[in-house]
Amino acid sequence: MQKRTQGSRLGAKLLAPAAGLVLALGSLGAMAQSTATGQFNVNVTLTPKCEVFNTGGATTAVPDLPLSYTSFQTAASTASTNFKVRCTNTLGYGLALDSASLTDGATGLDLALALSSSATHSATPTAALSALTGNGNTGQTYYVHGTLAANQDGSSTPGAANNLRTLTISY
């Protein structure tokens, strides 16, 4: 049997607590490797929307439709304006004007409006478009074509009249 020296006893005394610490840390490592999991739902609510917009963002304004006419002119006076509508993807919607045929109160001229998805001018009054489908941020371009029929006399009130029209998006 070997005889222990005082230094070896001191080393043994110092190593004993260190060995206990290593064992304790080893247990903690084993504890850290255990896990528990749980699940939960993320409930997302989407409110579908449609709006008239331009490249700067949402707006409620459709650009004005300027028409000019000279009494008794032999050709119709026509003009068009366009606007974009964006709706939530796949959302069904429709567009409607409050009136497609009217007589201007200030000038007495008969006016026809045609709501269309085509840039090609149409003189046939069209107050509504239906069964449209939203395509998100890209939006879709629509047109309002205006026609003042030929050979109208008008009233003696010169100047311009403002005929505020309303475009409704139903979805």
C-alpha positions, 0 to 999 in steps of 0.5 A: 500500500502506498503512503499518502502525502499531505499534498495528495490528501489536499489534492483529493480534498479539492478534487472531491467537490469538483467531481461533485460539481461535474456530476451536478452539471452533467445532470443539468445538461441532461435536464436541458435536453428534455423538452415539452411542446404545445400547439395553438391556433393563429386565427386570422380574420380578413375583411374583404374590401374594394376601392377606387385607387390610383398609383398613389393609393386609395381615393374616392375620386374618379377623374372628371369627364370633360365634354364640350359641344357647339349648338347644332354640331353634326357629329357627336361629342365624345370623351372618356375617363378611366379609373382603377378598382382594386378588390381583395383577390377573388372577391366578386363585385360589381360597378354601377353609375347612378344614371347612364342617361341624363339631360344637363340642367344648365345646357339642356343637352342630352348626355349618355354615359357608358361604364366599360372595361374597354378603352374603346368608346361606346355611345350606348348608355351602360350603367352597370358592370357585374360579375367582376372578380378582384385581383388584389393590389394590381387592380383593374382599369375601367372607363366611363365614356361620355357622349353628347349626341349630334344636332342638339340645340341646347339652352341659351345658358352658356358655360359649363355645368357640373353634373356630379355622378356617383359610382358605386362598388358593390361586393 
